Amino acid sequence: MKSFEFTHASTIEDAIRTAVSSGGKYLAGGTNLIDLMKDGAETPRKLVDLRRLGLNEILSLPGRGVMIQARVSNSAIANHPLIRTQYPVVSQAILSGATTQIRNMATAGGNLLQRTRCPYFAEVAFKSCNKREPGSGCAALDGFNREHALFGTSAQCVAIHPSDMAVALAILDAIVHVQGPDGTRAVPLRSFFRAPGDQPDLDNTLLPAELILGIE
Ligand SMILES: Cc1cc2nc3c(=O)[nH]c(=O)nc-3n(C[C@H](O)[C@H](O)[C@H](O)COP(=O)(O)OP(=O)(O)OC[C@H]3O[C@@H](n4cnc5c(N)ncnc54)[C@H](O)[C@@H]3O)c2cc1C
């Protein structure tokens, strides 16, 4: 693994400031990012740990549903009485994937932003991956998982997004609340993710250093 700097953010503003000044990445449960760093597929210069920010509650929004804050674990979401009774599809989607141990560590924000499981992306021995290295080509197009995605593919990339939870949230018209250097905004989940098009390295419409606060 390449060496990197590590810092705990103490407030949301502190986290965003640090990400802006260092170009670093946020660290939540680490179940995806750390794996990719070990493989060399992600090489951030700095990690900004979000653990001290709170953001770990599920709140009822009268007349509007619920707010799942970004650091709530996948296990806590799946087992929460409000989610189990009012949005069982979210609970079922989460419990259909990974393992108990991973769901205990994985967070709501990290789940949305996990990278593709296309093996050509994660394995740096494959030099061609437009998602990992823009302009390098796509080994998957003629490779083992050339039919990885059925819809929304491009001549540059056929990778799918791996989040089961995101599919359930899309059905429910969820909204992602984010904060960045220029303030907060709310992004409908359906316009949060990007199809690969001619810029497969961009998985979503987040702006640099924007932090997910929660999912409504
Ligand atoms: C063996 C294994 C099996 C799995 N199986 C499944 C499965 O079947 N279905 C499924 O859906 N998933 C599966 N996963 C993926 C797992 O759900 C994700 O790894 C997890 O949800 C990522 O969350 P995290 O908090 O650990 O994110 P991290 O690894 O900490 O971060 C992931 C990304 O999100 C960014 N990030 C995190 N939080 C924020 C935030 N608040 N704002 C902005 N950026 C943020 C990080 O910078 C990073 O880029 C599996 C993972 C493993 C290791």
The ligand as an ORCA input file, in Angstrom:
! r2SCAN-3c Opt
* xyz 0 1
  C     -16.548     -9.060      0.861
  C     -17.493     -7.917      0.561
  C     -18.780     -8.213      0.092
  C     -19.659     -7.178     -0.188
  N     -20.902     -7.481     -0.668
  C     -21.770     -6.476     -0.955
  C     -23.075     -6.766     -1.464
  O     -23.448     -7.922     -1.658
  N     -23.887     -5.712     -1.732
  C     -23.500     -4.416     -1.523
  O     -24.298     -3.491     -1.779
  N     -22.268     -4.125     -1.054
  C     -21.411     -5.117     -0.771
  N     -20.168     -4.838     -0.286
  C     -19.734     -3.455     -0.248
  C     -19.965     -2.764      1.079
  O     -21.351     -2.579      1.247
  C     -19.225     -1.448      0.979
  O     -17.841     -1.746      1.044
  C     -19.601     -0.485      2.075
  O     -20.973     -0.149      2.007
  C     -18.782      0.797      1.969
  O     -19.051      1.584      3.109
  P     -17.869      2.110      4.041
  O     -18.500      2.945      5.078
  O     -17.017      1.001      4.508
  O     -17.114      3.022      2.979
  P     -15.552      3.383      2.847
  O     -14.820      2.193      2.333
  O     -15.061      4.050      4.069
  O     -15.669      4.485      1.703
  C     -16.111      4.184      0.392
  C     -16.105      5.487     -0.414
  O     -17.089      6.375      0.095
  C     -16.513      7.638      0.422
  N     -17.292      8.135      1.561
  C     -17.652      7.438      2.652
  N     -18.482      8.163      3.415
  C     -18.640      9.357      2.795
  C     -19.411     10.533      3.072
  N     -20.192     10.648      4.152
  N     -19.353     11.570      2.196
  C     -18.570     11.498      1.084
  N     -17.818     10.410      0.785
  C     -17.875      9.347      1.619
  C     -15.048      7.328      0.705
  O     -14.221      8.462      0.485
  C     -14.783      6.239     -0.310
  O     -14.505      6.797     -1.571
  C     -19.269     -5.845      0.016
  C     -17.986     -5.543      0.518
  C     -17.104     -6.571      0.786
  C     -15.723     -6.235      1.305
*
